[in-house]
Amino acid sequence: MAIQQLIDNARKALVLIKDYRQEQVDTLVYASAKIIYENAVPLAEMAVAETEMGSVEDKIGKNTDTATVFYDYLKDKKSVGIIREIPEAGIMEVAHPVGVIAAITPATNPTVTPLGNFMHAVKGKNALVVTPSPRAEKTTTETIALIRRALVKNGAPADLIQVVENTSVQKSQELMALADLVLATGGPGLTKAAYSSGTPAYGVGPGNPPVILDRDFDLDAAAKMTVVAVGSDNGILCDGDNLLLYPQELEGKFFAALRKAGFVVFDQKADVDKFRAAMFQNGKINADLLGKDASVLAEAAGLTLPGASKVLAFKIETIGEKEVLSKEIMGPVVVLKSYDAFEKAVEMAVTNMVESGGIGHTAGVFTHNEEHIRYAGEKIPVARLLINQPTPDAWGPATNGLSPAVSESCGTWGNNILAGNVDYIHLLNVSRIVLPLDKKTPDPVRIFGQ
């Protein structure tokens, strides 16, 4: 189907729901979440079979968690008509749809990205047209077919969500140009294309989170959370740890904690060299190894794993442009670098993002030191600094106060317009009814003097 036809279909669907009340909209949000929840297993199996990335077990969890957490967050939010009144300011805020939203979806999350974006979009009575990754077109198309079925079952037009068939760069560019808003989830090239389309866009910068282990934090707890951060879905989460900075004097104890938690720690230069050569070729990551099991990565590097190990750790001697392993790896891998002073660790975290990528996205700190938390927050240029939790919690589950999101924008640091999680409120035009107040004009003499 031609892109223009998809846009026309979406606009016709918007007309059919223009008078929907909040309750009707929320029914669609619930129905879209429920049908993906019910089909979490086959969709996860399809995604891994098609993309050859990630873990079926973890993708099942992502499918069920996204459906559950997004609905729980959205269910009580106002998004239709007057959504907020501020009597003391004489202001009422009114929600209006932005219209047809173009959503570019990555192969790493072929189900949860369309689902999350659609739940945010339909919450504001918008329509979504999804461009799937060529590597995951079958899975994304099936995801959208299920949501369309749920819409029809609830009396709504199926064309509130559609998918581009036989996707291509040209089709994505045309879609972005014709839509009213773009959600671009992918690499820097995609973000640049979205911002160049002439259509308002929310882009997402690349991840590569550094995490700092402070001296006062429990080593076993840090190791367990690091397993979650780098092992989930074979490490293809953009907000999963990549660089872990630890105190030099705790190296032995921390490496022991990592091994106890399930990591295979490689601290010999020869082993690290083998992995570097297998994972990166001429400075570019080996795409054939993205999202693969730890055993596959080890075999490619000629390394031996004891038992059924799922996560790998490699000790490196430097960070940034001098060490290619400092780049985003997108595998069940974390690289380890020691530090002496906490301030030096923060400096290295910033340097690594500037030189190896990930600036603006996410970082983490394991600490109970309030001063260190504030220091890191002021020095590290990221939209999300996660304290004492796995960095993938940056998507905003029930463990913190962030809004759940499948698009985590990185601010101007990452060439994005937004520094934060893309939320349903960002997919609304909010107008303000402004009433007069009994206010006096400020006296310039009182403020500035004679």
C-alpha positions as CSV (number, residue, x, y, z in Angstrom):
1,M,0.0,0.0,0.0
2,A,1.3,3.5,-0.9
3,I,2.4,5.7,1.9
4,Q,-0.1,8.4,1.0
5,Q,-2.9,5.8,1.3
6,L,-1.7,4.9,4.8
7,I,-1.8,8.5,5.8
8,D,-5.3,9.0,4.3
9,N,-6.5,5.9,6.1
10,A,-5.1,7.2,9.4
11,R,-6.8,10.6,8.9
12,K,-10.2,8.9,8.2
13,A,-9.8,6.8,11.4
14,L,-9.1,10.0,13.4
15,V,-12.4,11.5,12.2
16,L,-14.2,8.4,13.5
17,I,-12.8,8.8,17.1
18,K,-12.7,12.6,17.3
19,D,-15.7,12.7,19.7
20,Y,-14.4,9.8,21.9
21,R,-14.6,10.4,25.6
22,Q,-11.8,9.6,28.0
23,E,-13.4,6.3,29.0
24,Q,-13.6,5.2,25.3
25,V,-9.9,6.1,24.8
26,D,-8.8,4.3,27.9
27,T,-10.7,1.2,26.7
28,L,-8.5,1.1,23.6
29,V,-5.3,1.6,25.6
30,Y,-6.3,-1.4,27.8
31,A,-7.3,-3.6,24.8
32,S,-4.1,-3.0,22.9
33,A,-2.0,-3.9,26.0
34,K,-4.1,-6.9,26.9
35,I,-3.8,-8.6,23.4
36,I,0.0,-8.3,23.4
37,Y,0.1,-9.5,27.0
38,E,-1.9,-12.6,25.9
39,N,0.4,-13.2,22.9
40,A,3.7,-12.4,24.7
41,V,5.1,-15.9,24.1
42,P,4.5,-16.4,20.4
43,L,5.6,-12.8,19.7
44,A,8.8,-13.3,21.6
45,E,9.6,-16.6,19.8
46,M,8.9,-15.0,16.5
47,A,11.2,-12.0,17.3
48,V,14.2,-14.2,18.2
49,A,13.6,-16.5,15.3
50,E,13.4,-13.7,12.8
51,T,16.1,-11.3,14.1
52,E,18.4,-13.9,15.6
53,M,19.0,-11.5,18.5
54,G,18.0,-11.6,22.1
55,S,16.5,-14.1,24.4
56,V,13.0,-15.6,24.1
57,E,12.6,-15.7,27.9
58,D,13.6,-12.1,28.3
59,K,11.4,-10.9,25.4
60,I,8.4,-12.6,26.9
61,G,9.1,-10.6,30.0
62,K,9.5,-7.4,28.0
63,N,6.2,-8.0,26.2
64,T,4.2,-8.7,29.4
65,D,6.0,-5.9,31.5
66,T,5.5,-3.3,28.8
67,A,1.8,-4.0,28.5
68,T,1.3,-4.1,32.2
69,V,3.5,-1.1,33.3
70,F,2.3,1.2,30.5
71,Y,-1.4,0.5,31.2
72,D,-0.9,1.0,34.9
73,Y,0.8,4.3,34.3
74,L,-1.7,5.6,31.7
75,K,-5.0,4.4,33.2
76,D,-5.7,7.4,35.4
77,K,-4.2,10.1,33.3
78,K,-6.4,12.7,31.7
79,S,-5.8,13.1,28.0
80,V,-9.1,14.2,26.5
81,G,-10.7,17.6,26.8
82,I,-9.8,19.7,29.8
83,I,-7.0,17.8,31.5
84,R,-5.9,20.3,34.2
85,E,-7.3,23.4,35.9
86,I,-5.1,25.8,37.8
87,P,-7.5,28.3,39.5
88,E,-4.8,30.4,41.2
89,A,-3.3,31.1,37.8
90,G,-6.6,31.4,35.9
91,I,-5.6,28.7,33.5
92,M,-7.3,25.6,32.1
93,E,-5.3,23.2,29.9
94,V,-7.0,21.4,27.0
95,A,-5.7,18.4,25.2
96,H,-5.8,18.1,21.4
97,P,-4.4,15.3,19.2
98,V,-1.3,15.9,17.2
99,G,-2.7,13.7,14.4
100,V,-0.9,11.1,12.4
101,I,2.4,9.9,14.0
102,A,5.1,8.1,12.1
103,A,7.0,5.6,14.3
104,I,10.3,4.1,13.1
105,T,10.9,0.8,15.0
106,P,14.2,-1.0,15.6
107,A,14.8,-4.7,15.2
108,T,15.9,-4.9,18.9
109,N,12.3,-4.3,20.1
110,P,9.9,-5.3,17.3
111,T,6.9,-5.7,19.6
112,V,7.3,-3.4,22.6
113,T,8.3,-0.3,20.7
114,P,5.2,-0.3,18.5
115,L,3.0,-1.3,21.5
116,G,4.4,1.4,23.8
117,N,4.3,4.1,21.1
118,F,0.7,3.2,20.2
119,M,-0.5,3.2,23.8
120,H,0.9,6.7,24.2
121,A,-0.5,7.8,20.9
122,V,-4.0,6.5,21.2
123,K,-4.2,7.9,24.7
124,G,-4.3,11.3,23.0
125,K,-6.6,10.2,20.1
126,N,-3.8,10.0,17.6
127,A,-3.1,7.4,14.9
128,L,0.2,5.6,14.4
129,V,1.9,4.4,11.2
130,V,4.8,2.1,11.9
131,T,7.9,1.5,9.8
132,P,9.4,-1.8,11.0
133,S,13.0,-2.7,10.7
134,P,13.6,-4.9,7.6
135,R,15.2,-7.4,10.0
136,A,12.0,-7.7,12.1
137,E,9.2,-6.9,9.7
138,K,7.3,-10.1,10.3
139,T,7.2,-9.7,14.0
140,T,6.2,-6.0,14.0
141,T,3.5,-6.7,11.4
142,E,2.1,-9.5,13.5
143,T,2.2,-7.2,16.6
144,I,0.2,-4.5,14.7
145,A,-2.2,-7.1,13.3
146,L,-3.1,-8.1,16.9
147,I,-3.6,-4.6,18.0
148,R,-5.8,-3.9,15.0
149,R,-7.9,-6.9,15.9
150,A,-8.3,-5.6,19.5
151,L,-9.4,-2.2,18.1
152,V,-12.1,-3.6,15.9
153,K,-13.4,-5.8,18.7
154,N,-13.9,-2.7,20.7
155,G,-15.7,-0.8,17.9
156,A,-12.8,1.4,16.9
157,P,-11.2,1.7,13.4
158,A,-8.3,-0.6,12.8
159,D,-6.5,2.1,10.9
160,L,-5.6,3.8,14.1
161,I,-2.5,1.7,13.8
162,Q,-0.9,0.6,10.5
163,V,2.4,-0.9,9.2
164,V,4.4,0.0,6.2
165,E,4.9,-3.1,4.0
166,N,8.2,-4.0,2.4
167,T,9.9,-1.2,4.2
168,S,12.7,0.9,2.7
169,V,14.6,4.0,3.4
170,Q,12.6,5.8,0.7
171,K,9.3,4.8,2.3
172,S,10.4,5.9,5.7
173,Q,11.4,9.3,4.4
174,E,8.1,9.7,2.6
175,L,6.2,8.7,5.8
176,M,8.1,11.1,7.9
177,A,7.5,13.9,5.5
178,L,3.7,13.3,5.3
179,A,3.0,12.6,9.0
180,D,2.3,15.3,11.7
181,L,4.9,14.0,14.1
182,V,7.8,11.5,14.0
183,L,9.0,9.1,16.7
184,A,12.4,7.9,15.6
185,T,13.9,5.1,17.6
186,G,17.2,4.0,16.3
187,G,20.7,5.2,15.5
188,P,22.0,8.7,14.9
189,G,21.4,8.4,11.1
190,L,17.8,7.8,11.7
191,T,17.5,10.7,14.1
192,K,19.1,13.0,11.6
193,A,16.8,11.9,8.9
194,A,13.8,12.5,11.2
195,Y,14.9,16.0,12.0
196,S,15.5,16.6,8.3
197,S,12.1,15.5,7.2
198,G,10.4,18.9,7.8
199,T,8.1,17.3,10.3
200,P,8.3,17.8,14.1
201,A,10.2,14.9,15.6
202,Y,11.3,13.2,18.8
203,G,14.6,11.4,18.2
204,V,16.5,9.0,20.4
205,G,20.3,9.1,20.7
206,P,22.5,5.9,21.0
207,G,23.1,4.4,24.4
208,N,26.3,3.3,26.0
209,P,25.7,3.8,29.8
210,P,28.7,4.0,32.2
211,V,28.0,2.9,35.8
212,I,30.1,3.8,38.8
213,L,30.4,1.5,41.8
214,D,31.2,3.6,44.9
215,R,33.2,2.3,47.9
216,D,30.2,2.2,50.3
217,F,28.0,0.0,48.3
218,D,27.4,-3.7,48.8
219,L,29.4,-5.6,46.1
220,D,27.1,-8.6,45.8
221,A,24.1,-6.3,45.3
222,A,25.9,-4.3,42.6
223,A,27.0,-7.5,40.9
224,K,23.4,-8.9,40.8
225,M,22.0,-5.7,39.4
226,T,24.7,-5.6,36.8
227,V,23.7,-9.1,35.6
228,V,20.2,-7.8,35.1
229,A,21.5,-4.7,33.3
230,V,23.8,-6.4,30.8
231,G,22.2,-9.8,30.6
232,S,18.6,-8.9,29.8
233,D,17.6,-9.8,26.3
234,N,21.2,-10.7,25.6
235,G,22.3,-7.1,26.2
236,I,20.5,-5.4,23.3
237,L,18.9,-2.8,25.5
238,C,20.2,0.7,24.7
239,D,20.2,1.6,28.4
240,G,22.0,-1.5,29.7
241,D,25.4,-1.1,31.4
242,N,28.4,-1.1,29.1
243,L,31.2,0.3,31.2
244,L,31.5,-0.4,34.9
245,L,33.9,1.7,36.9
246,Y,35.0,0.2,40.3
247,P,37.5,1.2,43.1
248,Q,40.9,-0.2,42.4
249,E,41.5,-1.6,45.9
250,L,38.2,-3.6,45.7
251,E,39.1,-5.3,42.4
252,G,39.6,-8.8,43.9
253,K,36.5,-8.8,46.0
254,F,34.4,-7.2,43.3
255,F,35.5,-9.7,40.6
256,A,34.6,-12.5,43.1
257,A,31.2,-10.9,43.5
258,L,30.7,-10.7,39.8
259,R,31.7,-14.4,39.4
260,K,29.3,-15.4,42.2
261,A,26.5,-13.5,40.4
262,G,27.1,-15.4,37.2
263,F,29.7,-13.4,35.2
264,V,32.7,-15.0,33.6
265,V,35.4,-12.4,34.3
266,F,38.3,-12.2,31.8
267,D,41.1,-10.2,33.4
268,Q,44.0,-11.4,31.3
269,K,45.1,-9.1,28.5
270,A,45.4,-12.0,26.0
271,D,41.8,-13.0,26.5
272,V,40.6,-9.4,26.2
273,D,42.6,-9.0,23.0
274,K,40.9,-12.1,21.5
275,F,37.4,-10.7,22.3
276,R,38.3,-7.2,21.0
277,A,39.4,-8.7,17.7
278,A,36.3,-10.8,17.4
279,M,33.8,-8.1,18.4
280,F,35.2,-5.2,16.4
281,Q,36.7,-5.1,12.9
282,N,38.4,-1.9,11.7
283,G,36.7,-0.1,14.6
284,K,33.2,-1.3,13.7
285,I,31.2,-3.8,15.6
286,N,30.7,-7.2,14.1
287,A,27.0,-7.1,13.3
288,D,26.8,-10.9,13.2
289,L,27.4,-11.0,16.9
290,L,24.8,-8.4,18.1
291,G,22.5,-9.8,20.7
292,K,23.9,-13.3,20.6
293,D,24.3,-15.6,23.5
294,A,27.5,-15.3,25.6
295,S,28.5,-18.8,24.4
296,V,28.4,-17.6,20.8
297,L,30.5,-14.5,21.6
298,A,33.1,-16.6,23.5
299,E,33.3,-19.2,20.7
300,A,33.9,-16.4,18.2
301,A,36.7,-15.1,20.3
302,G,38.2,-18.6,21.0
303,L,37.4,-18.3,24.7
304,T,36.2,-21.1,27.0
305,L,33.2,-20.6,29.2
306,P,32.6,-22.7,32.4
307,G,29.1,-24.1,32.3
308,A,26.1,-22.3,31.0
309,S,27.3,-18.7,31.6
310,K,25.1,-16.0,30.3
311,V,27.1,-12.8,31.0
312,L,30.7,-11.8,30.3
313,A,33.0,-9.2,31.8
314,F,36.3,-7.9,30.4
315,K,38.9,-5.9,32.3
316,I,40.3,-3.0,30.2
317,E,43.2,-0.7,30.9
318,T,41.9,2.5,29.3
319,I,38.6,4.1,28.1
320,G,37.3,6.3,25.4
321,E,38.8,6.6,21.9
322,K,41.9,4.5,22.8
323,E,39.8,1.5,23.6
324,V,37.2,0.2,21.1
325,L,35.5,-1.9,23.7
326,S,34.4,1.3,25.3
327,K,31.8,1.6,22.5
328,E,28.3,0.3,22.7
329,I,28.5,-3.5,22.3
330,M,24.9,-4.6,22.5
331,G,25.6,-8.0,23.9
332,P,25.6,-9.7,27.3
333,V,28.9,-8.0,28.1
334,V,30.3,-5.4,30.5
335,V,33.8,-3.9,30.4
336,L,35.5,-3.1,33.7
337,K,37.8,-0.3,34.5
338,S,39.3,0.7,37.9
339,Y,39.5,4.1,39.5
340,D,41.2,5.7,42.4
341,A,39.1,8.7,43.4
342,F,35.3,9.0,42.9
343,E,35.8,12.3,41.0
344,K,38.1,10.5,38.6
345,A,35.4,7.9,38.0
346,V,32.9,10.6,37.1
347,E,35.5,12.2,34.8
348,M,36.1,8.9,33.0
349,A,32.3,8.3,32.7
350,V,32.0,11.7,30.9
351,T,35.1,11.1,28.7
352,N,33.9,7.7,27.6
353,M,30.5,9.1,26.5
354,V,32.1,12.0,24.7
355,E,34.7,9.8,22.9
356,S,32.9,6.5,22.5
357,G,29.2,7.4,22.4
358,G,26.2,7.5,24.6
359,I,26.3,11.1,25.7
360,G,22.9,12.4,27.0
361,H,21.4,8.9,27.3
362,T,21.7,7.1,30.7
363,A,24.3,6.5,33.5
364,G,24.2,4.9,36.8
365,V,25.8,5.0,40.3
366,F,25.8,2.5,43.1
367,T,26.2,4.6,46.3
368,H,24.7,5.7,49.5
369,N,26.7,8.9,49.6
370,E,24.4,11.8,49.0
371,E,27.2,14.1,48.1
372,H,28.4,11.7,45.4
373,I,24.9,11.4,44.0
374,R,24.6,15.2,43.6
375,Y,28.1,15.5,42.3
376,A,27.6,12.9,39.6
377,G,24.2,14.4,38.7
378,E,25.8,17.8,38.2
379,K,28.8,16.5,36.2
380,I,27.5,13.7,34.0
381,P,25.6,14.9,30.9
382,V,22.7,12.5,30.7
383,A,18.9,12.7,30.8
384,R,18.7,9.9,33.3
385,L,21.1,9.1,36.2
386,L,19.9,5.8,37.8
387,I,20.9,5.4,41.5
388,N,21.1,1.9,43.0
389,Q,19.2,0.2,40.3
390,P,19.8,-1.5,37.0
391,T,20.2,1.1,34.2
392,P,17.4,-0.5,32.1
393,D,15.1,0.8,34.8
394,A,15.5,4.1,32.8
395,W,12.4,3.1,30.8
396,G,10.4,3.9,34.0
397,P,8.9,0.8,35.5
398,A,7.3,0.7,38.9
399,T,10.7,0.9,40.7
400,N,11.1,4.6,40.1
401,G,9.2,7.8,39.2
402,L,10.1,8.0,35.5
403,S,7.4,7.6,33.0
404,P,7.4,4.3,31.1
405,A,8.9,4.8,27.6
406,V,10.1,2.9,24.6
407,S,11.8,6.1,23.4
408,E,14.4,7.6,25.7
409,S,15.6,10.9,24.3
410,C,19.0,12.4,25.1
411,G,18.6,16.1,24.9
412,T,20.8,18.3,22.8
413,W,23.8,16.3,24.1
414,G,22.5,13.4,21.9
415,N,21.1,15.7,19.1
416,N,17.6,15.3,20.5
417,I,15.0,18.0,21.2
418,L,13.9,16.3,24.4
419,A,16.0,15.3,27.5
420,G,13.8,12.6,29.0
421,N,11.4,9.8,28.3
422,V,8.9,10.4,25.5
423,D,5.5,10.3,27.2
424,Y,1.9,10.5,26.1
425,I,1.9,14.2,27.0
426,H,4.5,14.8,24.3
427,L,2.0,13.4,21.7
428,L,-0.6,16.0,22.5
429,N,-1.1,19.7,21.6
430,V,-2.0,21.3,24.9
431,S,-3.8,24.6,24.6
432,R,-4.5,27.0,27.5
433,I,-7.7,28.8,28.4
434,V,-6.4,32.0,30.1
435,L,-8.7,33.9,32.4
436,P,-7.9,37.5,33.6
437,L,-6.5,37.9,37.1
438,D,-6.6,40.9,39.4
439,K,-2.9,41.7,39.1
440,K,-1.0,44.9,39.1
441,T,1.7,45.8,36.6
442,P,5.1,45.5,38.4
443,D,6.6,48.9,39.3
444,P,9.8,49.2,37.4
445,V,11.2,51.8,39.8
446,R,10.7,49.3,42.7
447,I,12.5,46.6,40.7
448,F,15.3,48.6,39.0
449,G,15.5,51.8,40.9
450,Q,15.5,55.4,39.4
